[in-house]
């Protein structure tokens, strides 16, 4: 187990344990070093969810600090954009190597500040360095096209970086999201200013230091701390070229509105209420395992979780009984212990919100088969933590609040269905469009997105659905999920991180001279 009292640069030899961690250094990062903000707009406190202790009190960045961060990022961008794709590739690969080497300590910091089990946190760190490696590989392949025109004239396109991009992260995957947003942005030649959630301000600083150690120019990846006011300053800054946000639907709507005033392209990855369809021909143990993962991973605080579990009536009782049996076996406790499988929720207000969803479900006629109550671990140091027992609801209807709204906690809603046509219509009857999953042995069924797909014999999950593959997009356009992200500035859809510039060359009739006309960039929104 890990133990430490004061966190500085987190050397590999450091040991941490629950209840001892304290932040002692500045949480802003600018110009290649930790700095205190030049000005502020209030303070925030960060907690250790396992104990309820305050581990950091920090100043929210004000207008002057945001301006300095953007200024430094612009200066670094002027250097970085001139590097070849292979040069950027080597830097990103070095950063990936450092992350891989320091996986255990980064995972421990993530667990302390977020609450998820260290077992899960290590998997998050693995997908983080894999993301950097993937985009490092693509950095050198950025290229335009040559177009032959009549009379010997020709045109060509170039892929050019946008400039200073802003990433605004969520608290459920702090380090991983910082990597998801920064890796493609940096691979394309951009600079990034990253604002973590004020609930989880800590681990993004580790990534900033790793990028500096790997060789990015000072200021290329800056971190500013703060809440809504700081986010507004970033979104509305005239020198910010793009904004990427992961978080709630209401906040995403505000970010889109603020960014629109400057005609900035925005990528939003918002909420979900994803369906998980269990057909009677499924492999039952595999389907149960999938349902548990799709609802209780990271304490249920995952946007793409399959929280609407549709089970064919033929197997409803058997499936439900096994889900309840295994849910009751989930070990809750100290997230830094190796055998813990569920840690605390992010904070007290969020815990109360999730418990209120369970109370409302009861009132609306759902049956609580297990869990849904506050939990107090036996370890005295965990008495102030934000724990609850994982909950399974049955007798659910499509019109219930627990089925329609995102709970973002360890609450599974089980619904029954008869036919494939019925469940597809019900599964797709949602304003969310993030992910979907199915368990069946049949090779081909109609998918909720209204097209035929080839499925493996055991299971399939659409979107990112916990598979951790950084080459797929997550989500499809819907009211509360307007864009597809994975990971935005997507290099397979490169114009999110590098716009395409069109140039036209017309040869003179004598062939002695050439005229070059630089056309405006194509839309990169």
Buried (B, 14 or more C-beta within 10 A) or exposed (E): EBBBEEBEEBEEEBEBBBBBBEBEEBBBBBBBEBBBBBBBBEEBEBBBBBBBBEBBEBBBBBBEBBBBBBBBBBBBBEBBBEBEBEEBBBBBBBBBBBBBEBBBBBBBBBBBBBBBBBBBBBBBBBBBBBBBBBBBBBBBEBEBEEBEEEEEBBBBBBBBBBBBBBBBBBBBBBBBBBBBBBBBBBBBBBBBBBBBBBBBBBBBBBBBBBBBEBBBBBBBBBBBBBBEBBBBBBBBBEEBBBBBBBBBBEBBBBBBEBBEEBEBBBBBBBBBBBBBBBBBEBBBEEBBBBBBBBBBBBBBBBBBBBBBBBBBEEBBEEBBEBBBEBBEEBEBBBBBBEEBBBBBBBBBEBBEBBBEBBEBBEEBEBEBBBBBEEBEBEBEBBEBBBBBBBBBBBBBEBEBBBBBBBBBBBBBBBBBBEEBEEBBEBBBEBEBBBBBBBBBBEEEBEBBEEEEEEBEEEBBBBBBBBEBBBEBBBBBEBEBBBBBBBBBBBBEEBBBBBBBBBBBBBBEEEEEEEEEEEEEBEEBE
